[in-house]
Amino acid sequence: MKSHQNLEGCLECMKEKETYEIATCQDLSRIPLLKVCCVMFTLMAALCRSVGFCAAHLHTTSRSSAKQHYKMLVLGGGSGGIAMSARMKRMLGAENVAVVEPSEMHYYQPLWTLVGAGAKTVASSGRPTSSIIPSGVRLVKSKVEEINPDTNTVRTDDGTEMSYDYLIVALGLQLHFEKIKGLPEGFEHPKIGSNYSVETVDKTWAALQAFKEGNAVFSFPNTPVKCAGAPQKIMYLSDAFLRKTGKRAKANIIYNTSLPVIFGVKKYADSLWDIVKQRDIKVNLRQNLIEVRADKQEAVFENLDKPGEITVFQYDMLHVTPPMGPNSVIKGSLLADEAGWLDVDKENLQHKRYPNVFGIGDCTNLPTSKTAAAVAAQSAVLNRTIKKILKNEKPDKKYDGYTSCPLVTSYNTVVLAEFDYNGQPLETFPINQAKERRLMYHMKADVMPHLYWHGLLRGLWGGPEPFRKLLHLGMK
């Protein structure tokens, strides 16, 4: 093994091995901690620049394909599906991998928090799906209609049936605006938006710009959600925008959440309570949005602790976080648990009843927050699990539930929450991440998108665990 005296040497080592999981380079442990901290972002930037892009892709609709059997079939072209297709290409060869995804565009959805506040554009968050499929991997532009794990087959919406040796399910979750009375038709009216859909995120920004005075109301539903911090991120950004434009004195900012807490991890919850008090933001716990009367600008909430008790809020701006639920295809299959989520082992991501089926991301029943950061960590574990299964060996790498939520608290500050299955902080940096920091905003707005497009989607970023171990001297 080569010996390296600096990070540049280690980076070259990783490039030669075609991996950025930096634990592969043992010499990193000999580099002084201070220098590591100073150049960590340089290393991330180098990661993004060092991977070449090949535009040659093989695309087909399912009926036009002569090959209907795949060694590895990936369902879903979101972050988990694309990341795993890239990893499977390297493991099995591109000709043995196919991805089923009907969408023409792929979006980096974490950016929509900033889109809804006018800091980024929808266009900057999306790229054609065809451009992010690993070269040589077949893209089947159809919608999954049925999964039959007993026969190892998948049927698409045009009636085509495909078979597989191994299956990775990455179908995400479903938004249910329709479960709120008055939606989605209410979005045809002004002053209401949602950062959770490409069709409604610009409406959030329009509502914020049009705000003059009155109540700005933000909701959190009584269901699992993806990126559970997003409903209050837009609240903090709205507060900052109204202060910047001189409208804050005439605004009542109200956060109505179905949860009994402002955030699920106490360390970060304590910081957020301090922030809402400092900024005069009203937080109402256990309040669930059940109806929107957009023509009257009224939002109706139920008190989850007192059934039958409702409160009507007049609003001049309303941000809706919709109820969410499991993918209907999974829910109607033998792969689902009792609640409809993909039933996988929480440590190795292998299905509990079908050993040739695996899952990743929002569609699973993993008891952790559904975020892109969680997908990154899961992708490294799942890659290792599949590698072991293919060798008829027992999976040996365990997912600890790592997830991350960059809680944007203004146009230049972020509280970077990172934690595990047990709700215990699992922080990358050797500083108190519960504090608002400008550096973390830079990571959220500028570094993480590059890491997503050029690292995660190319199967080269498996989360910050190696950095965390390095920066904490291997003690955490």
C-alpha positions in Angstrom: 0.0 0.0 0.0 1.2 3.5 -0.8 2.1 5.8 2.0 0.6 9.3 2.0 1.7 12.3 4.0 -1.2 14.6 3.1 -4.8 14.6 2.0 -3.9 15.1 -1.6 -2.1 11.8 -1.6 -5.1 10.1 0.0 -7.4 11.6 -2.6 -5.3 10.2 -5.4 -5.4 6.8 -3.7 -9.2 7.0 -3.6 -9.4 8.0 -7.3 -7.3 5.0 -8.2 -9.6 2.7 -6.3 -12.7 4.4 -7.8 -14.2 5.0 -4.4 -14.7 8.0 -2.1 -15.4 6.0 1.0 -12.2 7.2 2.6 -11.8 4.4 5.1 -10.1 2.6 2.2 -7.1 4.9 2.8 -5.4 3.9 6.1 -2.9 6.8 6.0 -5.6 9.3 6.8 -5.2 8.5 10.5 -1.7 10.0 10.4 -2.8 13.4 9.1 -3.0 16.2 11.8 -6.6 16.9 12.8 -6.4 20.6 12.3 -5.3 20.2 8.7 -8.1 17.8 8.0 -10.7 20.3 9.3 -9.2 23.1 7.1 -9.2 21.1 3.9 -12.3 18.9 4.3 -14.3 21.1 2.0 -11.5 21.1 -0.5 -11.7 17.3 -0.5 -15.4 17.4 -1.1 -15.0 19.8 -3.9 -12.3 17.6 -5.5 -14.7 14.7 -5.3 -17.3 16.6 -7.3 -14.7 17.6 -9.9 -12.8 14.4 -10.3 -15.6 12.2 -11.6 -16.0 12.3 -15.4 -19.4 12.3 -17.0 -20.4 10.0 -19.8 -23.5 11.0 -21.8 -23.9 7.6 -23.5 -27.0 5.9 -22.1 -29.1 3.1 -23.3 -32.8 3.9 -22.9 -35.9 2.0 -23.9 -39.6 1.5 -23.2 -40.3 -1.9 -21.7 -42.1 -3.3 -24.8 -39.3 -2.4 -27.2 -36.8 -4.3 -25.2 -35.7 -7.7 -26.4 -34.3 -8.5 -22.9 -36.9 -8.9 -20.2 -34.8 -10.6 -17.6 -32.3 -8.8 -15.4 -29.8 -10.0 -12.8 -30.5 -6.8 -10.9 -33.7 -4.8 -11.3 -34.0 -1.5 -9.6 -37.5 0.0 -9.1 -37.5 3.8 -8.8 -35.2 6.5 -10.3 -35.0 8.7 -7.2 -31.9 9.2 -5.1 -31.8 5.6 -3.7 -32.6 4.0 -7.1 -30.0 5.9 -9.1 -27.3 5.6 -6.4 -27.8 1.8 -6.2 -27.9 1.4 -10.0 -24.5 3.1 -10.2 -23.1 0.8 -7.5 -24.7 -2.3 -9.1 -23.2 -1.3 -12.5 -19.7 -1.5 -11.0 -20.5 -4.7 -9.2 -22.4 -6.6 -11.9 -21.8 -4.8 -15.2 -24.1 -2.3 -16.8 -25.7 -4.9 -19.1 -27.1 -6.8 -16.0 -28.8 -3.8 -14.5 -32.0 -2.0 -15.3 -33.9 0.9 -13.7 -37.7 1.3 -14.0 -38.7 5.0 -13.7 -41.4 6.9 -15.7 -40.4 10.5 -14.8 -38.8 12.7 -17.4 -37.1 14.8 -14.7 -35.1 14.0 -11.6 -35.2 16.6 -8.8 -32.9 17.3 -5.9 -35.8 17.9 -3.6 -33.9 19.2 -0.5 -33.2 22.3 -2.6 -37.0 23.1 -2.6 -36.7 24.6 0.8 -34.6 27.4 -0.7 -36.8 27.5 -3.9 -39.9 28.2 -1.8 -38.0 31.1 -0.2 -36.7 32.6 -3.4 -33.1 31.7 -2.8 -32.9 29.0 -5.6 -34.9 28.2 -8.7 -36.9 25.0 -9.5 -34.8 24.7 -12.7 -31.6 24.6 -10.7 -33.0 21.6 -8.7 -33.7 19.3 -11.7 -32.0 17.4 -14.5 -33.4 15.0 -17.1 -33.7 11.5 -15.8 -31.9 10.2 -18.8 -28.8 12.3 -18.0 -28.3 10.8 -14.5 -28.8 7.1 -15.4 -25.4 5.4 -15.2 -24.0 4.9 -18.7 -25.0 1.5 -20.2 -27.7 0.8 -17.6 -31.1 0.3 -19.2 -33.8 2.8 -18.3 -37.3 1.4 -18.6 -39.5 4.4 -18.9 -42.6 2.8 -17.4 -44.5 2.9 -14.1 -44.4 -0.2 -11.8 -47.9 -1.7 -11.6 -47.3 -4.9 -9.7 -44.5 -6.7 -7.9 -44.7 -10.5 -7.4 -41.8 -11.7 -5.2 -43.0 -15.3 -5.4 -42.3 -15.5 -9.1 -39.5 -12.8 -9.2 -41.5 -10.7 -11.6 -42.5 -7.1 -12.0 -45.3 -5.8 -14.3 -45.4 -2.3 -15.6 -48.4 -0.1 -16.5 -48.3 -1.1 -20.2 -48.6 -4.8 -19.3 -45.0 -5.7 -19.8 -43.6 -8.3 -17.4 -40.0 -8.4 -16.4 -38.2 -11.0 -14.3 -35.2 -10.6 -12.0 -32.6 -12.5 -10.0 -32.3 -9.7 -7.4 -34.6 -6.7 -6.8 -33.9 -3.3 -5.2 -37.1 -1.4 -4.3 -36.6 2.4 -4.2 -40.1 3.6 -5.0 -40.3 6.4 -2.4 -43.5 7.5 -0.7 -46.7 9.2 -1.9 -48.0 12.6 -1.1 -51.7 12.8 -0.2 -52.9 16.4 -0.5 -56.3 15.0 -1.2 -56.6 13.8 2.4 -57.0 17.5 3.4 -60.4 18.7 2.5 -60.2 21.5 -0.1 -56.9 20.3 -1.6 -55.4 20.0 -4.1 -57.9 22.4 -5.8 -57.1 25.0 -3.2 -53.7 25.6 -4.8 -55.6 27.4 -7.6 -56.1 30.2 -5.2 -53.2 32.6 -4.2 -51.5 32.8 -0.8 -51.1 29.0 -0.4 -48.2 26.8 -1.4 -46.2 23.7 -0.5 -42.4 23.0 -0.8 -43.2 19.3 -1.2 -44.2 19.3 -4.8 -42.7 20.7 -8.0 -46.1 21.9 -9.0 -46.6 23.9 -5.8 -43.2 25.1 -4.6 -43.2 28.2 -6.7 -46.6 29.0 -5.2 -44.9 29.2 -1.8 -42.5 31.9 -3.0 -45.4 33.8 -4.7 -47.4 33.7 -1.4 -44.4 34.9 0.6 -43.8 37.8 -1.8 -47.5 38.8 -1.8 -47.8 38.8 2.0 -48.8 42.1 3.5 -50.1 41.5 7.0 -51.8 38.9 9.1 -51.2 35.3 9.8 -48.5 33.2 8.1 -49.4 29.6 9.0 -47.2 26.5 8.6 -48.4 22.9 9.1 -47.0 19.5 9.9 -49.3 16.5 9.2 -50.2 13.5 11.4 -48.3 11.0 9.3 -44.7 10.0 8.5 -43.1 12.6 6.3 -39.9 12.9 4.3 -37.5 15.6 5.6 -39.4 16.2 8.8 -37.5 19.5 9.3 -38.7 21.1 6.1 -42.0 22.3 7.4 -40.3 24.6 9.8 -37.4 25.5 7.6 -39.7 27.5 5.3 -41.1 29.1 8.5 -37.7 30.5 9.6 -37.0 31.6 6.0 -40.3 33.4 5.8 -39.6 35.1 9.1 -36.2 36.3 7.7 -37.8 37.5 4.4 -40.5 39.5 6.2 -37.9 41.1 8.5 -35.8 42.0 5.4 -38.8 43.5 3.6 -40.1 45.4 6.7 -43.3 43.4 7.0 -42.5 41.4 10.1 -44.1 43.8 12.6 -47.5 43.2 10.9 -47.1 39.4 10.7 -48.1 36.6 13.1 -46.0 33.5 12.3 -47.7 30.3 13.5 -46.3 26.8 13.3 -49.1 24.2 13.9 -47.6 20.7 14.2 -49.3 17.4 14.9 -46.2 16.3 16.9 -45.9 16.7 20.7 -42.5 18.2 20.2 -40.9 20.8 17.9 -38.2 18.3 16.9 -37.6 14.7 17.8 -34.1 15.0 19.1 -33.8 17.0 22.3 -30.5 18.6 21.7 -31.7 20.3 18.6 -35.2 20.8 19.9 -33.8 22.9 22.7 -32.0 25.1 20.2 -35.2 25.5 18.1 -37.3 26.5 21.1 -34.8 29.2 21.8 -35.0 30.4 18.2 -38.8 30.6 18.0 -38.9 32.5 21.3 -36.3 35.0 20.1 -38.2 35.5 16.8 -41.7 35.7 18.3 -42.9 32.6 16.5 -46.0 30.9 17.9 -45.8 27.1 18.1 -48.9 25.0 18.6 -48.4 21.3 19.3 -50.7 18.5 18.4 -52.6 20.5 15.8 -53.4 18.7 12.5 -54.6 20.4 9.3 -57.8 18.8 8.1 -59.3 21.4 5.8 -58.4 24.4 3.7 -61.0 26.9 2.7 -58.9 28.7 0.1 -61.7 31.0 -1.1 -62.0 32.3 2.5 -58.3 32.0 3.4 -59.1 29.7 6.3 -57.2 26.7 7.6 -59.0 24.3 9.9 -57.0 22.3 12.4 -58.0 19.5 14.8 -56.6 19.1 18.3 -55.2 15.5 18.4 -55.4 15.5 22.2 -59.0 16.6 22.3 -61.0 14.8 19.5 -63.7 17.0 18.1 -62.0 20.3 19.0 -61.2 22.3 15.9 -59.7 25.8 15.4 -60.0 27.9 12.3 -57.1 30.1 11.4 -57.4 33.0 9.0 -54.3 33.3 6.9 -52.6 35.7 4.6 -50.1 32.9 3.8 -50.4 29.2 4.2 -47.6 26.6 3.7 -49.0 23.0 3.6 -47.0 19.9 4.4 -49.3 17.1 3.0 -50.0 13.8 4.7 -47.8 11.1 3.3 -48.0 7.3 3.0 -46.4 4.2 1.6 -46.2 3.6 -2.2 -49.4 2.0 -3.4 -47.6 -0.7 -5.4 -45.7 -1.8 -2.3 -48.7 -1.5 -0.1 -50.6 -3.9 -2.3 -47.8 -6.5 -2.6 -46.4 -9.3 -0.5 -43.4 -7.1 0.3 -45.3 -4.7 2.7 -45.5 -4.7 6.4 -48.8 -4.2 8.1 -48.7 -0.4 7.6 -47.8 -0.8 3.9 -44.1 0.1 4.0 -41.4 -2.2 2.5 -40.5 -4.6 5.2 -36.7 -4.7 5.5 -34.2 -5.6 8.1 -33.2 -2.4 9.8 -29.5 -3.3 9.9 -28.7 -4.7 6.5 -31.8 -3.5 4.4 -32.5 -7.0 3.1 -36.2 -7.9 2.9 -37.4 -9.9 6.0 -39.1 -12.7 3.9 -37.6 -12.6 0.4 -33.8 -12.8 0.6 -33.3 -11.6 -3.0 -35.2 -8.4 -2.4 -33.7 -5.3 -0.9 -35.0 -1.8 -0.1 -33.6 1.7 0.3 -35.0 5.2 1.1 -38.4 6.6 1.8 -40.4 3.4 0.8 -39.0 1.3 3.6 -40.1 0.8 7.2 -36.7 1.8 8.6 -37.4 3.6 11.9 -35.4 6.7 11.0 -36.1 10.1 9.4 -36.6 9.9 5.6 -33.9 12.1 4.1 -31.4 12.1 1.3 -28.7 11.9 3.9 -30.2 8.7 5.2 -30.3 7.3 1.6 -26.5 8.0 1.3 -25.7 6.1 4.4 -28.0 3.3 3.5 -26.5 3.0 0.0 -23.1 2.1 1.4 -24.6 -0.5 3.7 -26.8 -2.0 1.0 -23.9 -2.2 -1.4 -22.0 -4.2 1.2 -25.0 -6.4 1.9 -25.6 -7.3 -1.7 -21.9 -8.0 -2.2 -22.0 -10.5 0.6 -25.3 -12.1 -0.5 -23.8 -12.7 -4.0 -21.0 -14.6 -2.4 -23.4 -16.6 -0.3 -22.0 -14.9 2.8 -23.7 -13.3 5.8 -24.1 -9.5 5.6 -21.6 -7.9 8.1 -22.2 -4.1 7.7 -24.9 -2.6 9.9 -26.9 0.6 9.3 -27.1 2.6 12.5 -30.1 4.7 11.3 -27.9 7.7 10.5 -29.9 10.6 9.1 -29.3 14.3 8.8 -31.5 17.4 8.7 -29.9 20.8 7.9 -32.4 23.0 9.7 -32.3 26.2 7.8 -33.0 29.0 10.2 -32.3 32.0 8.0 -30.9 32.9 4.6 -27.4 32.4 6.0 -27.6 30.0 9.0 -28.3 26.4 9.6 -28.5 24.1 12.6 -27.1 20.8 11.3 -28.9 17.9 13.0 -27.4 14.5 12.6 -28.6 11.5 14.6 -29.2 7.7 14.7 -32.0 5.2 15.3 -32.1 6.0 19.0 -32.4 9.7 18.4 -28.9 10.3 19.7 -26.7 13.0 18.0 -24.3 11.5 15.5 -22.4 14.6 14.5 -19.8 14.8 11.8 -17.9 17.9 13.1 -16.1 18.2 16.4 -18.2 21.3 17.3 -21.7 21.9 18.7 -23.9 21.5 15.7 -27.0 22.6 17.6 -25.8 26.2 17.2 -26.8 28.3 14.1 -23.8 28.5 11.8 -23.1 30.2 8.5 -20.7 27.5 7.5 -23.5 24.9 7.7 -25.7 27.1 5.5 -22.9 27.1 2.9 -22.8 23.3 3.1 -26.6 23.1 2.7 -26.9 25.6 -0.2 -23.7 25.0 -2.1 -21.7 21.9 -1.1 -24.5 19.3 -0.6 -26.1 19.8 -4.1 -22.7 19.0 -5.7 -22.2 16.1 -3.4 -25.6 14.8 -4.4 -25.2 15.1 -8.2 -21.6 14.0 -8.5 -21.2 11.8 -5.4 -24.4 10.1 -4.3 -26.0 9.6 -7.7 -22.8 8.1 -9.0 -22.5 5.7 -6.2 -19.4 7.4 -4.7 -20.8 8.9 -1.6 -22.0 6.7 1.2 -22.4 9.3 3.9 -20.0 11.1 6.2 -19.2 8.2 8.5 -15.5 8.1 7.5 -15.2 11.9 8.0 -16.9 11.6 11.3 -14.5 9.0 12.5 -11.6 11.0 11.3 -12.6 14.3 12.8 -13.4 12.7 16.1 -10.1 10.8 16.2 -11.9 7.5 15.8 -13.7 7.9 19.1 -17.2 8.4 17.7 
